[in-house]
Amino acid sequence: MADIPPDLTWIRAAPPGATGPGPWIEIAFGEGSGEDGEAPVYLRETSDPANVVTTNRRKWDAFVLGVQAGEFDHFVEGVELGD
């Protein structure tokens, strides 16, 4: 397992106005600029913060573009959003 820097700034992906502990996904960007495709990107779930998944900026950016383009919408077909 790769060493996870202790001083990461975690950004929580939660719906606007969401309260409570989640669980939510959190993301942190490691050293390197947004132009460095190999710069590390870390992901974790608030309910299990010790379990961190690591990828790189190039793969993360491709994933985000895919989400924006609707490439993953079939995963949530029929899912009801809670209030």
Buried (B, 14 or more C-beta within 10 A) or exposed (E): EEEBEEEBEBEEEBEEEEEEEBEBBBBBBBEBEEEEBEBBBBBBBBEEEEEBEBBBBEEBEEBEEEEEEEEEEEEEEEEEEEE
